[in-house]
């Protein structure tokens, strides 16, 4: 532990953090943070941690394991996001080591664990895509968002794609399970498939490959990834997540829907992250929105199931975000007067 840290007890640290947040967030947000941090204080008391300086990455892993038995995975993720923000602020005031916040890892969510109410709407997707088409055509953000919205594929599938997996004659992409060279599909070989994009969306990906701003490179196995990091390597799943969150931040392509300014927005503050925006949408939310849009466009559920690599049971239970009226409108097309 660095000798530059200044002693700070957990209770005082939490109180200082909440006082810091109070002027810039709503009362409901502050109360949520207070509730989530109360469990952290209980854990500190149980572990006899009296100084935040003592916290290590292993301690944080123990805390996650301690809470996992009491909370659903999605609830635990929300709680840990608040603690991560607190850790970053405590690092700023020299109470914990720099970078400690990045050592707290939430467990993976099961397929479809987020609420069906959290999805990318068709209107918002089309607004974002129109913006990137006009102002940042064939950029990484444009290509990735176009791919996820058009196909509804998981971020793990998107990161697995090589340039050689593009099939220009068919305007399609091949998805392959290649665990021996660093990429997996969620359902293994059963998830392998060809996915049709159509000429319009395939052209965006093709132009992205030749975009001079794209960094050409290869991964650790000599494969040529479609989506690349600045050094030309294959992005991690978490990197794909961050790219999507940023590309769909409403302030990127539209006016803020929450009447905030960059100074008052908790998602854009020094201690915040873009994912804190109430309008933030993850790759999973894009997938849910894409599936819902396919269903509203009267694509047969069986075809959606195969295209998006999801069983019909899971599709209806976790991904179908249509209203009852929207479902009726689709059925009306198959019913005679």
Secondary structure, 3 states (H helix, E strand, C coil): CCCCCCCCCHHHHHHHHHHHHHCCCCHHHHHHHHHHHHHHHHHHHHCCCCCHHHCCHHHHHHHHHHHHCCCCHHHHHHHHHHHHHHHHHHHHCCCCCCCHHHHCCCCCCCCCCCCCCCCCCHHHHHHHHHHHHHHCCCCHHHHHHHHHHHHCCCHHHHHHCEHHHEECCCCEEEECCEHHHCECCCCHHHHCEEEECCHHHHHHHHHHHCCCCCCCCCCCCCCCECCECCCCCECCHHHHHHHHHHHCCHHHHCCCCCCCCCCCCCCCCCCCCHHHCCCCCCHHHHHHHHHHHHHHCCCCHHHHHHHHCCCHHHHHHHHCCCCHHHHHHHHHCCCCC
